[in-house]
């Protein structure tokens, strides 16, 4: 039987720690996998010096092509931080992995979103036209996969009406222009690649994930329960400073692009991609709400991938913006 996580018990001491500044009791190393063309919130926080004096250091253990690979590294113990689209996180937790969603890595709104793009002369002009077509996505079982399913359902089409193939972000434009696929799906976390492709001309959007999903968190940074239990102060500082970096990026987009360009250059990637960075799309405060998870739980329950009542937001989320606000109000009253 699939195990249900008891995150509420885990979150209680965590929420207490959020009420005050803290330093990790011991030096804690948090291993993670980077993604090409991108800068995670905790990587930005490192560049901004937010983790100085906290006792937390980070180790990049390689690149991930997508969320499932990142979650596999987290489950296997080769990484301490995972990142994945919400459906992939829910699948992993429902399958018994002891994960907890720490904070949204990105969100989708009118400014930041995934784009399903075609060549200008393509006969595809609407979601209905996707039937029988091939769509390039970064990985299966994650955000673009599930967004495609929701889009097809909204047009009265079955989930298998279009064929999905996996293509790394840097190659999306190439496979589209060479007619190897009909549609290239640039994820909300791949706005740098989408911006570069659009700058070359000849490409137009058909729809975005915001068109079919609305404003919502797109994915999460994920921790293991045993890590949070063993290092509660480090976990709370990790979330706090990462969320702080998300707010910085919103308030200082030009400076964030400069930082991204510098990091990309240091990783031997193309620093010119940074000019197309459009933000993280996460709401102010950098923390999730129940709807960010409940929406996908409902979608996956209707499709039969989850049993009714198998998961609830409180079993998935470590802390939400609503709880953080309650803590702030309590601190103010004291």
C-alpha positions in Angstrom: 0.0 0.0 0.0 1.3 3.5 -0.8 2.5 5.3 2.2 1.0 8.6 3.3 3.5 11.2 4.5 2.9 12.8 7.9 4.2 16.2 7.0 2.1 18.1 9.6 4.1 16.5 12.4 7.3 17.3 10.6 6.3 20.9 9.9 5.4 21.8 13.5 9.0 22.2 14.8 9.9 23.8 11.5 7.3 26.5 11.9 8.6 27.2 15.3 12.0 27.8 14.0 10.7 30.2 11.4 9.8 32.6 14.1 13.4 33.6 14.8 16.8 34.0 13.1 18.9 30.8 13.3 22.2 29.4 12.3 22.7 25.8 11.5 24.1 24.0 14.5 26.8 22.4 12.5 28.2 23.0 9.0 25.7 21.4 6.6 26.5 20.6 3.0 23.5 20.6 0.6 24.1 18.8 -2.7 22.1 19.7 -5.8 21.9 19.3 -9.5 22.0 22.5 -11.7 19.9 23.0 -14.8 21.4 24.4 -18.0 20.5 28.0 -18.7 19.0 28.5 -15.3 19.7 29.7 -11.8 17.8 28.3 -8.9 16.7 30.5 -6.0 19.2 29.0 -3.6 22.0 29.6 -6.2 20.9 33.2 -6.5 20.8 33.5 -2.7 24.4 32.2 -2.6 25.5 34.8 -5.1 23.8 37.5 -3.0 25.6 36.4 0.1 22.4 35.4 1.9 23.9 32.1 3.3 27.1 33.7 4.7 27.4 32.9 8.4 24.6 30.4 8.3 26.8 27.3 8.4 25.3 26.1 5.1 27.3 25.3 2.0 26.2 24.0 -1.4 27.8 21.5 -3.7 26.9 21.2 -7.4 27.0 17.5 -8.3 26.2 17.9 -12.0 23.4 18.7 -14.3 19.8 17.5 -14.4 17.8 17.3 -17.7 14.5 17.5 -15.8 12.5 16.9 -12.6 12.3 13.1 -12.6 16.1 12.9 -12.8 16.5 15.4 -10.0 14.0 13.5 -7.8 15.8 10.2 -8.5 19.1 11.7 -7.3 17.2 12.9 -4.2 15.7 9.5 -3.5 19.0 7.7 -4.1 20.9 10.0 -1.7 23.2 11.5 -4.2 21.6 14.9 -3.8 20.0 16.7 -0.8 17.9 19.1 -2.9 15.6 18.1 -5.7 13.5 20.2 -8.1 10.6 19.1 -10.2 7.2 20.0 -11.5 4.3 19.6 -9.1 2.8 16.5 -10.7 6.2 14.8 -10.6 6.6 15.7 -6.9 3.1 14.3 -6.2 3.8 11.1 -8.1 7.0 10.6 -6.1 5.3 11.2 -2.8 2.4 9.0 -3.6 4.8 6.2 -4.6 6.2 6.2 -1.1 9.2 8.6 -1.4 9.7 10.5 1.9 9.8 13.9 0.2 8.4 17.3 1.3 7.9 20.3 -1.0 9.9 23.2 0.5 9.1 26.2 -1.7 8.1 26.9 -5.3 11.0 27.0 -7.7 9.0 28.9 -10.3 5.5 30.0 -11.0 3.4 30.8 -14.0 1.6 34.1 -14.6 1.1 36.7 -17.4 4.8 37.4 -17.4 6.5 34.0 -16.7 5.0 31.0 -18.4 5.7 28.0 -20.6 5.2 28.5 -24.3 4.1 25.9 -26.9 5.6 27.3 -30.1 5.5 26.5 -33.8 7.1 27.9 -37.0 5.2 30.8 -38.6 4.0 28.7 -41.5 2.7 25.8 -39.3 -0.9 24.8 -39.8 -1.2 24.6 -36.0 -3.2 27.6 -34.7 -5.0 26.2 -31.7 -5.0 23.3 -29.2 -7.5 21.4 -31.4 -4.8 21.3 -34.1 -2.4 19.3 -31.9 -4.1 16.0 -32.7 -1.7 13.7 -34.5 1.2 16.2 -34.0 4.6 15.7 -32.2 5.5 18.0 -29.3 9.1 18.3 -27.9 9.2 18.6 -24.1 12.2 18.4 -21.7 11.0 15.2 -20.0 8.0 13.0 -19.6 5.9 12.8 -16.4 6.5 16.4 -15.5 5.0 19.9 -16.0 4.9 20.1 -19.8 3.6 16.5 -20.0 0.7 17.2 -17.7 0.0 20.7 -19.1 -0.3 19.1 -22.5 -2.8 16.6 -21.1 -4.9 19.3 -19.5 -4.8 21.4 -22.7 -5.9 18.4 -24.9 -8.7 17.6 -22.4 -9.9 21.3 -22.6 -10.3 20.8 -26.4 -12.1 17.5 -26.0 -9.1 15.4 -27.1 -7.7 12.3 -25.4 -4.4 12.5 -23.5 -2.7 10.5 -26.3 -3.9 12.7 -29.1 -0.4 14.2 -29.5 2.9 12.5 -29.3 5.5 13.8 -26.8 9.2 13.4 -27.4 12.0 14.4 -25.0 14.5 17.1 -26.1 17.0 19.0 -23.9 16.3 22.7 -23.6 19.3 23.9 -25.7 18.1 21.8 -28.6 14.4 22.8 -28.7 14.8 25.5 -31.3 17.0 23.3 -33.5 14.5 20.4 -33.6 11.6 22.8 -34.3 13.3 24.6 -37.2 14.6 21.4 -38.7 10.9 20.1 -38.7 11.8 17.1 -36.5 8.8 18.1 -34.3 5.7 20.1 -34.9 5.7 22.0 -31.6 8.5 23.0 -29.2 7.4 23.4 -25.6 9.6 25.8 -23.8 9.1 25.4 -20.0 8.5 28.4 -17.7 12.0 27.6 -16.4 13.4 27.8 -19.9 12.5 31.4 -20.8 16.1 32.0 -21.7 15.9 29.4 -24.5 12.5 30.6 -25.5 13.7 34.2 -25.7 16.7 33.3 -27.8 14.6 31.3 -30.2 12.0 34.1 -30.6 14.8 36.6 -31.2 15.8 34.7 -34.3 12.3 35.2 -35.8 10.0 32.8 -37.6 8.4 31.3 -34.5 5.0 32.1 -32.9 3.2 30.8 -29.8 0.1 28.7 -30.0 -0.7 28.7 -26.3 0.9 29.0 -22.9 0.4 27.0 -19.7 -1.1 30.0 -18.1 -3.9 29.8 -20.7 -4.9 26.4 -19.5 -3.8 26.4 -15.8 -4.1 30.0 -14.7 -1.7 31.5 -12.2 -0.1 28.8 -10.1 3.2 27.5 -8.8 4.8 25.5 -11.5 7.1 23.3 -9.5 8.9 22.8 -6.2 12.2 22.5 -4.6 12.1 19.3 -2.6 13.8 18.0 0.5 13.8 14.6 2.2 12.0 14.2 5.5 15.1 12.7 7.1 17.2 15.8 6.1 14.6 18.2 7.6 14.5 16.1 10.8 18.3 15.9 11.1 18.9 19.6 10.2 15.8 21.6 11.1 17.6 24.9 11.4 19.4 24.4 8.1 16.1 23.5 6.4 14.4 26.6 7.7 17.3 28.9 6.7 17.4 27.2 3.3 13.7 28.0 2.7 13.9 31.5 4.2 16.9 32.7 2.2 15.8 31.1 -1.0 12.4 32.8 -0.7 14.2 36.0 0.0 16.2 35.6 -3.2 12.9 35.1 -5.2 11.7 38.5 -3.8 15.1 40.0 -4.8 14.7 38.8 -8.4 11.3 40.4 -8.6 12.5 43.7 -7.3 15.8 43.8 -9.2 15.4 42.1 -12.6 18.3 43.8 -14.2 20.7 42.9 -11.4 19.5 39.3 -11.5 20.2 39.1 -15.2 23.7 40.3 -14.5 24.2 37.6 -11.8 22.8 34.9 -14.1 25.1 35.9 -16.9 28.1 35.7 -14.6 27.1 32.3 -13.3 26.4 30.9 -16.8 29.8 32.1 -17.9 31.5 30.4 -15.0 29.7 27.2 -15.9 30.9 27.5 -19.5 27.4 28.1 -20.7 26.2 30.9 -23.0 26.0 34.1 -20.8 24.0 35.9 -23.6 21.0 33.8 -22.5 20.6 35.8 -19.4 19.1 38.8 -21.3 16.0 36.7 -21.9 15.4 35.8 -18.3 11.9 37.0 -17.4 11.8 36.1 -13.7 10.6 33.2 -11.5 6.9 34.0 -11.6 6.5 33.2 -7.9 4.1 35.3 -5.7 5.6 37.8 -3.2 7.0 36.1 -0.2 8.2 33.1 -2.2 6.0 30.5 -0.5 3.2 28.3 -1.8 -0.5 28.2 -1.1 -2.7 25.0 -0.8 -4.1 25.6 -4.3 -0.6 25.2 -5.9 -0.8 21.5 -4.9 -4.6 21.0 -4.6 -5.1 21.8 -8.3 -2.8 19.0 -9.4 -4.1 16.6 -6.9 -7.6 17.1 -8.4 -6.2 16.6 -11.9 -4.4 13.4 -11.1 -7.3 12.1 -9.1 -9.7 12.6 -12.0 -7.2 10.8 -14.3 -6.9 7.9 -11.9 -3.2 8.4 -11.1 -4.1 9.2 -7.5 -6.8 7.6 -5.3 -9.4 10.0 -3.8 -8.1 11.3 -0.6 -4.7 9.8 -1.1 -2.8 13.1 -0.8 -3.7 16.5 0.7 -1.7 19.7 0.5 -0.8 19.5 4.2 0.9 16.1 3.5 3.0 17.6 0.7 3.9 21.2 1.7 6.4 21.9 4.4 5.2 25.5 5.0 2.8 27.8 3.1 2.6 31.5 2.7 -0.5 31.5 4.8 1.3 29.9 7.7 4.2 32.3 7.3 1.8 35.2 7.5 0.3 33.8 10.6 3.8 33.6 12.2 4.6 37.2 11.2 1.3 38.4 12.8 2.2 36.5 16.0 5.7 38.1 16.0 4.2 41.6 15.5 1.7 41.1 18.4 4.5 40.1 20.8 
